Amino acid sequence: MDSGPTVLVCGDNEADVAETVAALERLGDGFELLSTIGETAAESVGAVDCIVCDSFDVPPLVEEIRAGGADPPVVAFERGDSAAVEQALSDGVTDVVRPGTDEQYVVLAHRIEQAVEARRVVDADGFDRHREVTEALDDGLYALDDEGRFVFVNDAMAELTGYDVDELLGEHTSIIKDRPTVDLAEAKLRTLLSDDDPNDVGTTFELELRRASGETVHCEDHMTVLYGPDGCFRGTAGVIRDITERKRREELLSALQETSRALMQAPSRQEVASIVAGAAEKVLGLNHTVVRLYDASEQVLRPTAVTDAVVEEFGERPVCGLDEGQSGVVFASGESATYGSEHELDETGTTVQSGLYFPIGVHGTLSVVSTEPDAFDDIDRQVVALLATNAAAACNRAKREQEVRETRERITTILERINGLIQNTIEMLVEATTREAVETGVCDQLVATDPYTFAWVGRPDVRGDRIEPSEWAGDAEISMTDLAIPADGDGPGARALADYTTEIVDDIDTLDGEWAERARAAGLRSMMAIPLSYTDTTYGVLYVCADERDAFDEREQIVLEALGRAVANAINAIESGKILSADKVVELEFTVDDRDLLVSRLSASTGARVTSEGAVTQDDGSLRLYLTSEGADSDEVLAELETDDAVIEGTRVAEHEGSALFDITLGESLLGTLVDHGVVPKAITGENGVARYSIELPYETEAREVFSLVEDNYAGTDLVGYHEHERPVQTQQEFRAALSERFTDRQETALRTAFLGGFFEWPREVDGDELATAMDISRPTYHQHLRAAQQKVFEELFT
């Protein structure tokens, strides 16, 4: 590897010279550095390529070196005014660098390299040493003497001007403008090459030449003005670069930017294909272009945009499979292909001489062909590749926007029919008075809404191992009689019943069993099974069916699940209200040995016998419960209640002879759940950690469902009693008669006069003395009769 230039740093200040040498060692590109202080003889220095001195005055050492035949450039590293700089240049200094800036040594190193390189170019010996390099360059190199005559040109320069090298050497630059086959744009080249103004150093001109063939050539020129040791103008050196290809690339890129804007506004992939084919033909001049788009449904590439020249030359283009023709291969592999010789275009046997084939992402392919061999250069390939990339991005955007439009339209359609379904169903639920009416109504509303064609409600049988249809509706000709679906395993709706989760079957063909066979025969193709769940109870399964596959998307699933909950709530409300008017009831009695129950927990920890005296559901959903305790210290019971996680609030109301009454508020509880399901609690006790419940429920209500609710959630549950009995409805007259039978005459009179006289108003309209006087008895006797009557009324109400 050649070593860098040898640089001599000289001066009178040893510290300054040392600092300069150290900086150039760090920044110079392989400089071999020498240094001298004060006056030094030339023979002690040897050959150098450049001298750096710290004064405008050329040191005697330089004169000795020049006298020996060498003429290295001299760079003065000194500050001075313009007159001093001009004088230094005229005295033989090649260049001047002013110290004192942050980049002073960077500038100095750069100027050294420039001065050495410039001297090599104008040195005749230098031409011989570097001719191999200069002739290998594609750029045109030239050097002119101080009269504007060519003293050096390389072959590239001669080719650009249309002359041979021998024709240019020794000739003035004016020879160029006299060449009739060369067009000098505004004579820029001639003006540039003959300009001896030092202010034009480094100026770049853009030129236009035209060779003898008539081809226009774009060039760029960079010129450097050179000075001799005496500071006089020595000539110019320059480089002319052919930028025709760059100009072409810039023009193509500019045109592609306009095409890209059009692509990004295309509303569909088909429009993208048309824009791409048009741009290839009109902008790029590629007349034989085919754009194919991928059809995912049939897995083929369809010719979507074809230029007229292709049809005229080769006929209509065929649809290609993924293993057919150049397009199929390129699309399947995702790799482009380039051909410069004859090859087959596709399965039709059509051949072309040149071809560029690019995938358009996952959307298709772009094919550009020619009947001429080697018709496409690197720029053609790069531009077509960029066009394919932009087309892929445009197709992605167009596809996303089309999907958004389709999704919006689908959502609008879904919302319209779902809103109607919800509105009609809610109206039906409000008006329904029986469970059968609810089930029939929801099935009717569903099948009146597309795309649902059949709906039915299945209830678990008494043993809970089968799901049997109770109500159904729809046009599908499917028999629902004598039908039973296993409630365990993989039967449709089994998971919905067992786990309270929705089950979707996108294709009924995947199901086995009797119902699936009937459904397929009736033309049903998909199904959704929705649990009719209220808290921890499932009243059955709602089946919604459609005559098309994949009919239930996420939005419909959410709406239908909400509809299922509304149906379950309506059924619960109806079942809960039956107990109020039922004349036949079922009485269940069961025990629970589970510390998850408050009465079980409380009796086990305190040893008390705990009894419920009544409960009231409050507006916020909490349960207010009255409990009595016997056989334990009431303070200990109260302390347990106050620290129990299930108790929101607890107070002791009264205490009398070993028995205490507590008023507590509970959040979630078994008692609250039973009440929500229409159960009437008759008696609840807790003793030695075992809770005993006695409840009533309407005869029509499935007792199995209620007991299973308890058994599934609490360990140690045992059924100890089951009774069905008549419970005639008590009329208002019968209620009054029952009370009258319990009153004495004095008690009834005391209560009636107090009520009618305004004793219970506030403020009171009459006091006890006046009422006692009216009955001609003492005040204490009157209040004794009144309290006894009130006690009997409350016993009828609360027991």
ABEGO torsion letter per residue (X at the ends): XBBBBBBBBBEABAAAAAAAAAAAAAABBGBBBBBBBEBBBAAAAEBBABBBBABABBBAAAAAAAAAGBBBBBBBBBBBBAAAAAAAAAAGBABBBBBGBAAAAAAAAAAAAAAAAAAAAABAAAAAAAAAAAAABABBBBBBBAAGBBABBBAAAAAAAGBBAAAABGBBAAAAAABAABBBBGGAAAAAAABABAAABGBBBBBBBBBAAGBBBBBBBBBBBBBBAAGBBAEBBBBBBBAAAAAAAAAAAAAAAAAAAAAAABABAAAAAAAAAAAAAAAAGBABBBBBBBBAAAGBBBBABBBAAAAAAAEBBBBBBAABEAAAAAAAAGBBBBBABBBBABAAGBBBABBBBBBBEAAEBBBBBBABBGABBAAAAAAAAAAAAAAAAAAAAAAAAAAAAAAAAAAAAAAAAAAAAAAAAAAAAAABABAAAAAAAAAAAAAABOABABBBBBBBBAAGABBBBABBBEABBBBABGBBBBABEABBGAAAAAAGBBBBBABAAABBEAAAAAAAAAGBABBBBBBBBBEABBAEBBBBBBABBGABBAAAAAAAAAAAAAAAAAAAAAAAAAAAABABBBBBBBBBBBAABAAAAAAAAAGBBBBBAEBBBBAAGBBBBBBBBBGBBAAAAAAAAAABAABABBBBABBBGGBBBBBBBBBBBAAAAAAAAGBBBABBBBBGGBBBBBBBBBAABBAAAAAAAAAAABBGBBBABBBBBBBBBBBAAAAAAAAAAABBAAAAAAAAAAAAAGAABOBBABBAAAAAAAAGBBAAAAAAAAAAAAAAAAAAAAX
